[in-house]
Amino acid sequence: AAFNLDRKYAAFLAAFGIERESYCSKPTARVSFTVLGDGGKLLADIEVHPSQPFVNRQIDVSGVATLTIRATTTSGAASCADGIVGEPSLSR
């Protein structure tokens, strides 16, 4: 998903995780989140699994016009594991 920030924000805050209630989330499932600003990585990929709590991150988006978030299943034969970006917010 891509979002137009129009270079108006300083920080993006969100919790990254896997939906634990998903019918197909296996304990070995892994989802990797990539956060891009204008096509460049803003931080290292965030890898999560169903048994861990959501991972909170505050990401510097100063000067970013377009914020892109990608969730990719990386292992565990759980191609239908639901990656979630929870409680997203922006601050100036």
KOLVOLUM-832712 format. One record per atom (N, C-alpha, C): residue in one letter; y, x, z. Coordinates in steps of 0.001 Angstrom, whole numbers, padded with zeros to 6 digits, always signed. Layout:
<pts>
aYXZ/...
</pts>
This chain:
<pts>
a-001182+000849+000000/a+000000+000000+000000/a+001237+000889+000000/a+002237+000482-000740/a+003488+001243-000832/a+004645+000383-000356/f+005581+001027+000328/f+006728+000335+000910/f+008017+001059+000548/n+009022+000308+000144/n+010316+000876-000202/n+011143+001046+001071/l+011381+002288+001465/l+012199+002568+002653/l+013650+002846+002282/d+013892+003141+001019/d+015243+003374+000517/d+015994+004448+001308/r+015238+005399+001865/r+015814+006526+002624/r+016675+006070+003812/k+016356+004913+004379/k+017173+004338+005458/k+016581+004529+006849/y+015397+005145+006960/y+014717+005211+008257/y+014399+006641+008647/a+014247+006856+009947/a+013942+008184+010466/a+012479+008328+010873/a+011871+007237+011369/a+010499+007336+011877/a+009692+006078+011569/f+008390+006292+011334/f+007416+005224+011156/f+006396+005390+012266/l+006145+004328+013009/l+005195+004349+014123/l+004107+003321+013851/a+002842+003717+014036/a+001737+002788+013818/a+000495+003278+014558/a-000462+002358+014722/a-001770+002666+015300/a-002808+002541+014188/f-003619+003572+014008/f-004608+003615+012935/f-006006+003479+013531/g-006832+002610+012925/g-008182+002436+013440/g-009065+001638+012503/i-010268+001306+013004/i-011234+000493+012266/i-011438-000802+013031/e-011465-001907+012307/e-011722-003217+012900/e-013127-003221+013500/r-013214-003321+014807/r-014514-003269+015491/r-015343-004520+015282/e-014699-005606+014950/e-015417-006864+014748/e-015944-007001+013322/s-015664-006045+012474/s-016117-006111+011086/s-017643-006182+011054/y-018174-007108+010284/y-019623-007323+010260/y-020396-006121+009746/c-019745-005227+009020/c-020494-004112+008443/c-020068-002763+009010/s-019232-002728+010015/s-018816-001440+010585/s-019981-000822+011351/k-020478+000259+010832/k-021584+000975+011457/k-021000+002029+012411/p-021750+002417+013434/p-021246+003450+014359/p-020908+004762+013659/t-021530+005012+012498/t-021274+006261+011780/t-020141+006135+010767/a-019543+004958+010668/a-018465+004742+009697/a-017276+005642+010010/r-016621+006091+008972/r-015393+006876+009106/r-014412+006369+008065/v-013182+006174+008481/v-012113+005830+007551/v-011028+006879+007723/s-010547+007397+006609/s-009483+008395+006612/s-008209+007749+006081/f-007131+007886+006834/f-005830+007375+006423/f-004978+008534+005921/t-004343+008324+004778/t-003410+009296+004221/t-002042+008628+004174/v-001030+009326+004690/v+000334+008793+004695/v+001195+009708+003837/l+001783+009116+002788/l+002577+009878+001832/l+004027+009414+001842/g+004927+010336+001661/g+006335+010036+001477/g+006762+010559+000130/d+007126+009669-000778/d+007514+010056-002136/d+006448+010925-002799/g+005173+010617-002513/g+004053+011303-003143/g+003526+012511-002405/g+004256+013022-001414/g+003805+014186-000645/g+003273+013772+000718/k+002250+014497+001217/k+001678+014179+002529/k+002715+014392+003626/l+002793+013420+004524/l+003722+013521+005656/l+003057+014096+006896/l+001734+014046+006962/l+000974+014639+008052/l-000468+014769+007615/a-001273+015471+008415/a-002686+015625+008097/a-003356+014261+008105/d-004413+014118+007301/d-005142+012853+007273/d-005623+012497+008683/i-005672+011208+008953/i-006130+010694+010239/i-007498+010073+010007/e-008564+010653+010606/e-009902+010093+010453/e-010282+009365+011732/v-010775+008136+011576/v-011136+007305+012731/v-012544+006749+012548/h-013151+006334+013678/h-014463+005693+013657/h-014429+004493+014601/p-015393+003569+014481/p-015326+002305+015216/p-015345+002431+016730/s-015961+003462+017286/s-016094+003546+018739/s-014901+004199+019430/q-013921+004654+018678/q-012762+005277+019312/q-011591+004300+019359/p-010678+004506+020306/p-009480+003670+020327/p-008597+003982+019120/f-007688+003076+018841/f-006753+003306+017741/f-005946+004572+018020/v-005586+005281+016955/v-004829+006533+017052/v-003369+006222+016754/n-002495+006431+017727/n-001064+006189+017550/n-000393+007422+016959/r+000454+007188+015978/r+001199+008287+015353/r+002632+007858+015103/q+003551+008778+015362/q+004947+008613+014955/q+005177+009647+013871/i+005644+009186+012712/i+005748+010035+011525/i+007201+010101+011080/d+007690+011307+010862/d+009057+011504+010377/d+009139+011043+008925/v+009986+010056+008660/v+010185+009551+007296/v+011638+009733+006853/s+012349+010649+007483/s+013738+010917+007107/s+013826+011296+005636/g+014692+010624+004893/g+014898+010921+003483/g+013828+010380+002543/v+012859+009623+003069/v+011763+009094+002242/v+012187+007789+001580/a+012015+007709+000270/a+012314+006477-000461/a+011114+005537-000475/t+009912+006093-000720/t+008700+005265-000793/t+007632+005811+000144/l+007181+004962+001071/l+006113+005294+002006/l+004826+004664+001482/t+003774+005479+001353/t+002484+004989+000867/t+001421+005280+001914/i+000574+004288+002203/i-000521+004448+003156/i-001819+004114+002430/r-002777+005039+002493/r-004075+004833+001858/r-005172+004937+002918/a-006136+004040+002852/a-007310+004091+003718/a-008532+004266+002836/t-009340+005292+003141/t-010511+005613+002336/t-011727+005750+003239/t-012831+005089+002885/t-014078+005274+003621/t-014607+006654+003289/t-014889+007448+004332/t-015302+008834+004087/t-016774+009087+004368/s-017442+008260+005181/s-018865+008463+005456/s-019437+007245+006159/g-020733+007277+006376/g-021386+006259+007170/g-021885+005060+006393/a-021900+005136+005069/a-022379+004019+004249/a-021739+002710+004670/a-020466+002761+004959/a-019750+001561+005402/a-018589+001293+004466/s-018903+001116+003207/s-017844+000938+002217/s-016998-000297+002499/c-017480-001148+003393/c-016703-002343+003715/c-016094-002254+005109/a-016079-001074+005732/a-015405-000909+007019/a-013919-001177+006817/d-013342-001936+007714/d-011948-002340+007569/d-011017-001389+008305/g-010282-000565+007561/g-009264+000278+008155/g-008030-000574+008447/i-007434-000379+009618/i-006285-001190+010042/i-005133-000272+010433/v-003935-000640+009978/v-002701-000023+010447/v-002048-001084+011338/g-002160-000874+012642/g-001692-001871+013591/g-000309-001581+014125/e+000404-002643+014437/e+001724-002589+015069/e+002684-001623+014384/p+002806-001688+013055/p+003708-000765+012378/p+005181-001114+012672/s+005988-000070+012800/s+007419-000293+012979/s+008186+000895+012412/l+009441+000642+012083/l+010348+001667+011570/l+011551+001763+012492/s+012080+002967+012634/s+013309+003133+013415/s+014291+003981+012609/r+015560+003773+012878/r+016604+004516+012159/r+017041+005727+012939/
</pts>
